[in-house]
Amino acid sequence: MSAGSEPAFSMRGSLVRKNLLTALLLAPATLWLVVFLVLPFVAIAIFSVGERAPEGGYQAALTFAQYANLPARATAFWNTMVLAPAGALACLLVAYPVAYYLALRAPQRWRLILLALIVIPFWTSLLMRTYAWMYILGGRGIPALLAYVGIEDLRLINTPGAVLLGIVYGYLPLMILPIYVSLERLDRRLLEASADLGATPLSTFLGVTLRLSLPGVMTGFSLVMILLLGEYLIPTLLGGGKVFFIGNALVDLFLQSRNWPFGSAIAITLVLVSVVVLIVANRISTRLSGARRVDLI
């Protein structure tokens, strides 16, 4: 072997060892994803082209009749496609001013405490917090108080408005934190430069602050939106069986009707909708912010 080939052989050996080390480090996460994400998705995809067994469950077949029957759950799809974006947008409208204050206006010594107050509700079960809203919106809560001032027969519970309120309360921290991170990383010198060049506060906010915080905005919006597409608890408790989401339809099909193929078809459709949401949000954020790439999750 010539002397010139020894460095090349050594470099190849070093590259092989580096690749092997990388593969070993990625192996646990890859195995986790395959076992708990890929394989269940494949199983659901197989179920979706099957038929319901006479006693319920899955019966092997190759048919797309379940997908053709999706309009049978049109109400659940409609409620989800309307209330999920509306809930995510409501969370955004509430979360952005809060994140803006925390990142750019709040005193440094209070910032950590305020962030902790935002996260603390996550330490309590969503079920318990939603039950609290059931009492607040129920007959012995706000309607009872309003009855004292002459406003009677006001119904708040079991309405789309109650579901939206529960969504905002339950998912608001997930919207605040990504926006806060984007705003906290904002270079303050850009704001000063914009003001020095004669821009109004509104122009500075729209052209600098909002534009540079769009990755965080789209991250929070996409995260909340995707979680809401599969939401089950809030519509069940605050909707009172009158506001159905896709999650409610899945629970009914898998646990009560035992129509696994139809439930699987709905689940596959839900996954595809979630992927579309991610792609659209990524493209919007990239185009508006001028960035080459925006990580949503």
C-alpha positions as CSV (number, residue, x, y, z in Angstrom):
1,M,0.0,0.0,0.0
2,S,1.4,3.4,-1.0
3,A,1.9,6.2,1.5
4,G,-0.6,8.3,-0.4
5,S,-3.4,5.8,0.1
6,E,-3.0,5.5,3.9
7,P,-4.6,9.0,4.7
8,A,-7.5,8.2,2.4
9,F,-8.0,4.8,4.0
10,S,-7.8,6.4,7.4
11,M,-10.4,9.0,6.4
12,R,-12.8,6.3,5.2
13,G,-12.3,4.4,8.4
14,S,-13.1,7.5,10.4
15,L,-16.2,8.2,8.3
16,V,-17.4,4.7,8.8
17,R,-17.0,4.9,12.6
18,K,-18.7,8.2,12.6
19,N,-21.7,6.9,10.6
20,L,-21.8,3.8,12.8
21,L,-21.9,5.9,16.0
22,T,-24.6,8.1,14.5
23,A,-26.7,5.1,13.6
24,L,-26.3,3.7,17.1
25,L,-27.4,7.0,18.7
26,L,-30.4,7.2,16.4
27,A,-31.4,3.5,16.8
28,P,-33.5,3.9,20.0
29,A,-35.5,6.9,18.7
30,T,-35.9,5.1,15.3
31,L,-37.1,2.0,17.0
32,W,-39.5,4.0,19.2
33,L,-41.0,5.7,16.1
34,V,-41.4,2.5,14.2
35,V,-43.0,0.6,17.0
36,F,-45.3,3.3,18.3
37,L,-46.0,5.4,15.2
38,V,-45.3,3.6,12.0
39,L,-46.7,0.2,12.8
40,P,-50.0,1.5,14.4
41,F,-50.5,3.8,11.4
42,V,-50.0,0.8,9.0
43,A,-52.4,-1.3,11.1
44,I,-55.0,1.5,10.9
45,A,-54.5,1.9,7.2
46,I,-55.1,-1.9,6.8
47,F,-58.2,-1.7,8.9
48,S,-59.6,1.2,6.8
49,V,-59.8,-1.0,3.7
50,G,-61.5,-3.8,5.6
51,E,-65.1,-4.5,6.6
52,R,-66.9,-4.6,9.9
53,A,-67.2,-8.2,11.2
54,P,-70.7,-9.4,12.1
55,E,-69.9,-9.3,15.8
56,G,-68.0,-6.0,15.5
57,G,-64.4,-5.3,14.9
58,Y,-62.4,-5.9,11.8
59,Q,-62.8,-8.4,9.0
60,A,-60.2,-8.7,6.2
61,A,-61.3,-7.3,2.9
62,L,-60.1,-4.9,0.2
63,T,-62.7,-2.2,-0.2
64,F,-62.8,1.6,-0.1
65,A,-66.5,1.6,0.9
66,Q,-65.5,3.1,4.3
67,Y,-64.0,6.1,2.7
68,A,-67.0,6.5,0.5
69,N,-69.1,6.5,3.7
70,L,-67.3,9.5,5.2
71,P,-70.2,11.9,4.5
72,A,-72.2,9.9,7.1
73,R,-70.1,11.8,9.8
74,A,-70.3,15.1,8.0
75,T,-71.5,16.9,11.1
76,A,-68.5,15.8,13.1
77,F,-66.2,16.9,10.3
78,W,-67.9,20.2,9.9
79,N,-67.8,21.0,13.6
80,T,-64.2,20.1,13.7
81,M,-63.2,22.0,10.6
82,V,-65.0,25.1,11.9
83,L,-64.4,25.1,15.6
84,A,-60.8,23.9,15.5
85,P,-59.5,26.8,13.4
86,A,-61.8,29.2,15.2
87,G,-60.4,27.9,18.6
88,A,-56.8,28.1,17.4
89,L,-57.4,31.7,16.1
90,A,-59.0,32.7,19.4
91,C,-56.0,31.3,21.2
92,L,-53.7,33.3,19.0
93,L,-55.6,36.6,19.5
94,V,-55.4,36.1,23.3
95,A,-51.9,34.7,23.3
96,Y,-50.0,37.2,21.2
97,P,-50.5,40.2,23.5
98,V,-49.6,38.1,26.5
99,A,-46.4,36.8,24.8
100,Y,-45.6,40.3,23.6
101,Y,-45.8,41.7,27.1
102,L,-43.8,38.9,28.6
103,A,-41.0,39.1,26.1
104,L,-40.7,42.8,25.4
105,R,-42.4,44.7,28.3
106,A,-42.4,42.7,31.5
107,P,-39.6,43.4,34.0
108,Q,-36.9,40.7,33.9
109,R,-37.4,39.9,37.6
110,W,-41.0,39.1,37.1
111,R,-40.8,37.3,33.8
112,L,-40.0,33.8,35.2
113,I,-42.9,34.1,37.7
114,L,-45.3,35.1,35.0
115,L,-44.3,32.2,32.8
116,A,-44.7,29.9,35.7
117,L,-48.3,31.2,36.2
118,I,-49.0,30.4,32.6
119,V,-47.7,26.8,32.8
120,I,-49.1,26.0,36.3
121,P,-52.6,25.1,34.9
122,F,-50.9,22.2,33.0
123,W,-50.1,20.7,36.4
124,T,-53.8,20.1,36.9
125,S,-55.8,17.5,34.9
126,L,-57.6,18.9,31.9
127,L,-60.6,16.9,33.0
128,M,-60.8,18.7,36.4
129,R,-60.4,22.1,34.7
130,T,-63.1,21.4,32.2
131,Y,-65.4,20.2,35.0
132,A,-64.8,23.5,36.7
133,W,-66.0,25.3,33.5
134,M,-69.1,23.1,33.4
135,Y,-70.0,24.5,36.8
136,I,-69.2,28.1,35.9
137,L,-71.2,27.9,32.7
138,G,-74.0,25.7,34.1
139,G,-77.2,26.7,35.7
140,R,-75.7,27.5,39.1
141,G,-72.8,29.5,37.7
142,I,-72.8,32.6,35.5
143,P,-76.5,32.2,34.4
144,A,-77.6,32.2,38.0
145,L,-75.7,35.4,38.7
146,L,-77.2,37.0,35.6
147,A,-80.6,36.0,36.7
148,Y,-80.2,38.3,39.7
149,V,-80.0,41.3,37.4
150,G,-82.9,40.3,35.3
151,I,-81.2,38.4,32.5
152,E,-82.9,35.0,32.6
153,D,-83.1,31.9,30.5
154,L,-79.5,32.4,29.3
155,R,-77.9,29.1,28.2
156,L,-74.1,29.0,28.1
157,I,-73.4,25.3,28.5
158,N,-73.8,22.7,25.7
159,T,-73.2,25.3,23.0
160,P,-70.4,25.9,20.5
161,G,-69.5,29.0,22.5
162,A,-68.8,27.0,25.6
163,V,-66.6,24.6,23.6
164,L,-64.6,27.5,22.2
165,L,-64.2,28.9,25.7
166,G,-62.9,25.6,26.9
167,I,-60.6,25.3,24.0
168,V,-59.0,28.7,24.6
169,Y,-58.6,28.0,28.3
170,G,-57.2,24.5,27.8
171,Y,-54.8,25.3,24.9
172,L,-53.7,28.9,25.6
173,P,-50.3,28.0,27.1
174,L,-49.4,26.0,24.0
175,M,-49.9,29.1,21.9
176,I,-48.2,31.5,24.3
177,L,-44.9,29.7,24.7
178,P,-43.8,29.4,21.0
179,I,-44.7,33.0,20.4
180,Y,-42.9,34.1,23.5
181,V,-39.7,32.3,22.4
182,S,-39.8,34.0,19.0
183,L,-40.3,37.4,20.5
184,E,-37.8,36.9,23.2
185,R,-35.1,36.2,20.6
186,L,-36.0,39.3,18.7
187,D,-33.1,41.7,18.2
188,R,-34.1,44.9,19.9
189,R,-31.7,46.9,17.7
190,L,-34.1,46.2,14.8
191,L,-36.9,48.0,16.6
192,E,-34.6,50.9,17.4
193,A,-33.4,51.1,13.8
194,S,-37.0,51.1,12.6
195,A,-37.9,54.0,14.9
196,D,-34.8,55.9,13.9
197,L,-35.8,55.6,10.3
198,G,-39.1,57.3,11.1
199,A,-41.4,54.3,11.1
200,T,-44.6,54.6,13.3
201,P,-45.1,52.1,16.1
202,L,-47.7,50.3,14.1
203,S,-45.4,50.1,11.1
204,T,-42.6,48.8,13.3
205,F,-44.9,46.2,14.8
206,L,-46.2,45.0,11.4
207,G,-42.9,45.2,9.5
208,V,-40.5,44.0,12.2
209,T,-42.0,42.5,15.3
210,L,-44.9,40.5,13.7
211,R,-42.9,39.5,10.7
212,L,-40.0,38.1,12.7
213,S,-42.3,36.3,15.2
214,L,-44.3,34.5,12.5
215,P,-42.4,31.2,12.9
216,G,-43.5,31.2,16.6
217,V,-47.0,32.2,15.6
218,M,-47.3,29.4,13.0
219,T,-45.8,26.9,15.4
220,G,-48.3,27.6,18.1
221,F,-51.2,27.8,15.6
222,S,-50.3,24.5,14.0
223,L,-49.7,22.7,17.3
224,V,-53.0,23.9,18.8
225,M,-54.9,23.2,15.5
226,I,-53.5,19.6,15.2
227,L,-54.4,18.8,18.8
228,L,-57.9,20.2,18.3
229,L,-58.5,18.0,15.3
230,G,-58.5,15.0,17.6
231,E,-60.0,16.7,20.7
232,Y,-62.6,14.6,22.5
233,L,-62.9,15.7,26.1
234,I,-63.9,19.4,25.8
235,P,-66.7,18.8,23.2
236,T,-68.0,15.9,25.3
237,L,-68.2,17.9,28.6
238,L,-68.9,21.5,27.4
239,G,-70.8,20.4,24.3
240,G,-73.1,18.1,26.1
241,G,-73.4,15.7,23.2
242,K,-74.7,18.4,21.0
243,V,-71.3,19.5,19.6
244,F,-69.5,16.6,18.1
245,F,-65.8,16.6,17.0
246,I,-64.1,13.9,14.9
247,G,-62.6,12.6,18.2
248,N,-66.1,11.9,19.5
249,A,-66.9,10.1,16.3
250,L,-63.8,7.9,16.7
251,V,-64.7,7.0,20.3
252,D,-68.2,6.0,19.2
253,L,-67.0,3.9,16.3
254,F,-64.2,2.1,18.1
255,L,-65.7,1.6,21.5
256,Q,-69.5,1.6,21.1
257,S,-70.4,0.7,17.5
258,R,-67.2,-1.4,17.1
259,N,-67.0,-0.4,13.5
260,W,-63.2,-0.4,13.3
261,P,-62.8,-0.1,9.5
262,F,-65.0,3.0,9.4
263,G,-63.3,4.5,12.4
264,S,-59.9,3.7,10.8
265,A,-60.9,5.5,7.6
266,I,-61.9,8.6,9.6
267,A,-58.6,8.4,11.5
268,I,-56.6,8.2,8.3
269,T,-58.5,11.2,6.9
270,L,-57.7,13.1,10.1
271,V,-54.0,12.3,9.8
272,L,-54.0,13.6,6.2
273,V,-55.8,16.8,7.3
274,S,-53.1,17.3,9.9
275,V,-50.4,16.9,7.4
276,V,-52.0,19.4,5.1
277,V,-52.3,21.8,8.0
278,L,-48.5,21.5,8.7
279,I,-47.6,22.0,5.0
280,V,-49.8,25.0,4.5
281,A,-48.7,26.6,7.8
282,N,-45.0,26.0,6.9
283,R,-45.4,27.6,3.5
284,I,-47.3,30.6,4.8
285,S,-44.8,31.2,7.5
286,T,-41.8,30.8,5.1
287,R,-43.4,33.1,2.6
288,L,-44.4,35.8,5.0
289,S,-41.3,35.8,7.1
290,G,-38.9,35.4,4.2
291,A,-37.1,32.5,5.9
292,R,-35.8,29.6,4.0
293,R,-37.1,27.0,6.4
294,V,-39.4,27.1,9.5
295,D,-39.6,24.1,11.9
296,L,-43.1,23.7,13.1
297,I,-42.4,21.0,15.7
